[in-house]
Amino acid sequence: MPIGVGSDLHFLLGPGIAFVVLGLLALFLRWAFGTGEGRQGSAPAGDELLTRIATLSRRESALALRAVLSDAGIRSTIRYPAAHRADVLVFPEDADRAGALAATFSPPP
């Protein structure tokens, strides 16, 4: 049974409903999966969670330092911000111990 809308506008009803549903879906997804800017208590950016303890020029040297830190029970990661540069990052609570180990570290030849 056809819907009782004007005879010359009935072809707009289906696409109109579809656009409204898509708009509502887009708003819901933006709310559910948004970045959370402006919300109270959002997590800090990645760089604020970690502390840089060393910057090395070779990837192999950074991996060797990371192995030394791992042997000492310190979790770490490596960031490559530019070519021929590797930053070794640790959590702030381990920064003092990691810094002492990094100061005595000599990279492999």
N, C-alpha and C positions, 0 to 999 in steps of 0.2 A: 504494500500500500504506500503510495507516494506521500511525502511530507507536504503539508499544506502551506508552503511558502509560495511567494509570487511565482507565477509560471516562468518568468524570464530570469529569476535569480536562483533557481534550484541548483544549478550547476556550480554555484559558489559555496554552497553549504559544506560539502565534503572537504575541499581544500582549506576553507576557513577553520574548520574544526581541527584539521591536521596541523595548521600553523599555530593555533592556540596550544595544542598538546605539545608540539615541539618547543615552543617558547617556555612553557612551564617546566618541561624536562630540562632544558638548558639552564634555567634559573636554579632548579634543584641540584643539578650536577655542579654548578658553580659554587653553590653553598656547601655541598658535601665534600667536594674535592679541592676547594680553593686553597690559596697559600696561607690564609689565616692572618694576613696583615691587618692590623688594627684590633685584633683580638687580644684580650688580656691573657698572660701566661703562655704565649706561644714560645716555642723552642728557639734558642739563639741560632744564628747562622753557623755553618760548619767551621769557620775559622775561629770562632769564639769558644768552641768546645776544646780545641787542641792548642798546644803551645809548641812553637818551633824551637828545637834545641840545637839544630845544626843545618847548615847549608853546604852542600858538597857539589863539586863540579862533575862528578861521574856517577852514573847509576849504580855501578858495581860497588863503589865506596859506600853509597847510601844503603845498599842491601847488606853490606858487611856490618855497618853500624847497627842496622836494625837487628841483625842476628845477635850481636853483642848485647843489645838491650833485651832481646827475647830471652837470652840465657840468664839474664839478671831478673827475669820475671816482670819486665816492663813492656806493656803493650805499646806498639808504635805503628806508624804508617808513613808512607812517602808520598809527597806531592811534587809534581813536575811543573812549576809555574812558567818556565821558559826553557829554551834549548840550552843544554849543558848546565843545568841547575836542578838540584834535587834537594828539597827540604824534608828533614826528618821531624815528624810531629809526634808528641806524646800528650797524654792527659795531664792537666795542671797539677794534680796530686803527685805525679811521678816526675815532674819537671826538674826538681833539685837533684835527685839521684841520677836521672838520665843526663842532665847537664854535666855532672861530675864524670860520668862514664864517657861522654862525648869529648870532654876536655882531654882525657888520657888516650883517646882512640887515635890510632895512626892508620890511615887508609892503606890497603894493599897496593903494591906497585903495579 
